[in-house]
Amino acid sequence: MPLDTADETQLTPSTRDSIDGLPSEGEPPTIVSISDIHGYLESVRGALLTVADHPNFDPIVVRGRDGTLHWADENYVLVFNGDLIDRGPANEEVLELVARLVDEAPPGRVRITLGNHEAIILSPDHFGFPQWFAGAVDTDDRRLFLEQIVAGHIVAAYRGHNVTYVHAGSPTGYRVEDVNESLVDAATKLLEAAGTEEDVAMQRRVIDDHQRVLGVGKGHPKSPGAGLVWLDFDHLPPDAPPQVVGHTRHTTPQRKGQVYCQNVLRENLDSDGGEAVFVETPESLSALTREADGSVTMTELERFSGQ
């Protein structure tokens, strides 16, 4: 299943789009984000557990008796910043983990942004890649995935305290509400066409009609002109809007102006440690990184002015 969750909650646009849409009682939630898991279950487990393994934080997940991870019922929002699937050996297990956390957390507390590999599920006949999990999804599972977009559980972007979470990012500004509505519109059109003779044509059409989100670059999908799920980090200028992105692989978290790239899991697969999550509060953005000895270090990436 692309995302087999029992949560049938239809999120309101405000809850879908921004941390400001959550109930405002008490302290504002801390945001934890991770990107580009790509089917590597043990890496994502190790990354999520960095929060519990650092003395400054309460856990965001806890281990059950069978070793599975569960929502810890603390004051967090967890953002999976695209590319949950493909390349790794445990795609279904990663999706089971994500779906379990969606079901266990209060509505709107687990957010999923669309990555370019999830975008392949939207238009599999256009992109191909039948050897990948995304390219082999059948029509019924594709419908389930599209329904999760319409319900607000999978979005193009999510606005945090000071940055926007988006898989690949944009060199220019955009309204989170607009790009999320654009993605819902694309998913709705694809749902209507799925399994009909209009299906293949619609898969191509939504890429053209929703260029800001789903568009690909000329010559290469990640080249300039690509949308929010495809553009390579190298093409984001230092004056791009404040964003936390994934998509482009690095060994350690990267910063370019106000854009921060958190895609580090795959570059560290062959070494001990290296898994990382970002942690955002209203005052700061930091990275928690697991070291080779199993310890966790915190690096402050930004202290926000006026806080």
N, C-alpha and C positions, 0 to 999 in steps of 0.2 A: 504494500500500500504506500502511496506517496506520503500521506500523513493520516494515519488511521486513529483519529481522536474521537472520543465519545462526547466531547464538549460541543454541544449544539447551540451555544450562546451566539446570538447575533450581536456583535459589538456595536455600540453607537459610534458614529464618526469621531467624536471627541476622544473616546477611549481607544479607538483604533489608531488614531493618528499621533497622540502625544501623551507624555506623562502628565500633562496638565489636566487630562481627562479622567484621571483616577481620583477617588475620594481624597479630599484634602485634609482630613483629620490627622493630627499628630505630625510627626516629623516627615519631611518629603522622602520618598523612597530612594534608595541607592540603586543605580543601574549597573548591572554587570552585563558585559557583552562579549561574544566570541564569534568568530567567523571561520568559514572554509574548513569545516570538519571533514567533508569528503569521504564519509563512510569509515572513518578511523575511530572506533568506539573507545578504545583504551585512551587515546589521546584526549578526546573530549571529556572523559571521566576525570583524567588527571588534571585537566585545565579547570573544570568546574570545582574540583576539590581544593584548588589553590586558595579559594576564599576561606574555607574552614581552616586551612593550614597556616594562615597568617594571623598573628595575634590581634590585629586591629579590627577584625571583622567577625561577625556572626556567620555561620554557614548559610549558603544559599541552597545547597542540597545536602542530604544525609544518606548514609548507606542503610539499606534494609538488611534484615537477617540473611537474605540470600545474596547480598552484595549489590543489588540494584540501587540506583540512586532515586531519591524521592525529594519533592519540594519540602524545604525546611520550615515553611510558614513563618519566615522573617520578613522584614520590610524591604523587599527587593522587587525590581523589575529585571527580567532576564531577556536579553535580546540575542537571538540567533541570527547573525548578520549575513545570511545567504550561504549557498553551496553546502548544504547538509550532505549531499549525495555525490556518487560517482568517484571513481579512482580507487577507493579503499575497499576492503573486504567485507564490511559489516554495515551495508546501507540500511537494511531492514531493521537491524538492531539500533542504529542511531535514530531512525525515525520512531521506533518504539519508545526510546528514551525521551525524545522531544514530545511525542504525543502524551506520554504519561505525565510529564511536567505541565503541559497545557491543561490536562484534566485535573491535576491536583492543586494547581495554583488558582487564586481568585481570578475572575475574568479580567483580562487586560494585563496580567502580570508576566506572561510569557509572550514575547513578540517575535515574529519571524519575518525577516525581510527576504524578498525574492532575490535569489542569486541567478547568475547566468545559467547554471546547470538546472535549476528549477524552471527557468524560462524555456529550456528544451522540452520540458513536459507540456508546456503550452503549445508548442509548435514542433512536435517530433518529426513530422513528415517534411518539414522545411529544413531542419538542422541535421537530421539523420542520427548518427551515432548509435546504431542499434546494439553495439557492444557495451554500451553504458546503461546503468540502471534507468536513467532519465529517458533514454531513447527507446527503451523496451517496455515502458508503461502501457498497459492496455487501455481501451476506451473507458471501461468502468472506473478504473483507478484514476484515470485522468479527470473524469467527472468529479470524483470525490475531492481531488486536489483543487479543481476550479471552484467547487462549492466552499472550500475553506477560504479562498480569496474573497468570494462574495460575502462571506460571513465576517470578514475582517481579521481573521487569524493570521493571514499572510499578507504583507503589505509591500509597497514599493519603498517606503521610507517611514521612519519613526522619529519624532522630535523628542529629544531628551531635555535636560536642564539647560545646557548651553551648546550642544552639538546635535546634529541630525545623524541618525544611523541609517546607512544606505550601503548596498553591497559594493558598488563600484564608484559612485559619486558623479558630480557634475562640476564643470569649471565655472558655472554661473548659477545664480540663485534660482530657487523654485519653491513653491508652496507645497508643503507636505500633503495638505488636504487635496490639492489638485492632482498630484501624481498618484495618490492612492485611489481617488475616484477614477482616474484614467485606467488604472489596473483593474478595478472592479468592472468597468465598462468592457474592457477587453475580455475578462473572464466570462462575463455574461454572454457576450457574443459567441465565444468559443463553446460555452455550454449549450447554447441553442443549436449550434452546428455540429456538435460532436456526434460521430457515427452516421452522419448524413452525407449526401453527395457534395454538400457545401463545405465539408470539414477541412479538406486540404487547402482550398482557396482561402478560407477564413484564417487558417494558421499563418499564412503569409500576410494577409491583409492587416491583422492586428499589429504586426511589426511595423508596417508603414503608417497606420493610423495612430499608433501610440508610440511614436518615435522617441519622445522624451524619456519614456520608461524602458521600452523594449527594443528600441532601434539599435542596429549594428552599424559599425563604421564601414567606410569604403575601403576595399582591399583586404581588410582584416576586421573581424567583428569587434576587436578591442581598440581600434584606431580612432582618431578624432572624429567627432560626429556621433559616436555611439551614445546610447542612453544610459540611464542610471544603473542598469544591471551589467553593462558590458565594458565601459570605458576603463582603460588601463591607468593605473596610478601615475605612470610617467607623463600622462597627458593632462594631469590636474595641475594648474598653476599655483604658485604660492598664495595668490590672492583669492583662491576659490573659497566658497562659503565654509563655515565651520562644519566638518563632517568626520565621522568615524566610518572608515571603509574597510573592506577586505579585498578579495579578488586577486590582487597582485602579491605574489609570494615574497616573503622576506624572512631572514633568520631571526631578527629582533623587531619589535615594534618601531615603526617609522613615523616621522613627522615632516610635513612640508607646509609651512605657513600654519594655517588652522585646520589642515587635513591630517588625520592620524590613521595609519594603516595597521590593522591588527592581524593580518594573515600570516601566521608563523608556524602553524602546526605541521604542515607538510615539509617545510624546510628543516625541521628538527626531528624527523622520524628516525633517522639513523644515529641519533645521539641520545644520551640520557638527559632528561629535562628539556627545557625550551618551550613547553606549553605555556600559554598566557591567556589571560582575560583582561579586559579593561574594566575599570571601576569609575563611575562618574557620580559625584555628589554635586549639589549646587555650587560648591566652592572649588572643586578640582576634578581633573581627569588623570587617572593613574593606571599603570600596568602592573599586574601581579604575574610574576614569571617564576616557574619552577626551575630551580637550579639542578645541576647534575647530581648533587648529594641528596636531593629530595626536598630541600628547604625552599621557601618561597620568599622572594624579594619584591619590594614595592618601589616603583620608579614613578615619580610625579611627572606627568607630561605637560600639564598646564595648570596654573592657578588663575582662576577667572577674576578679572578686574571687577571691582565693585562689590565683591563678596566679603 
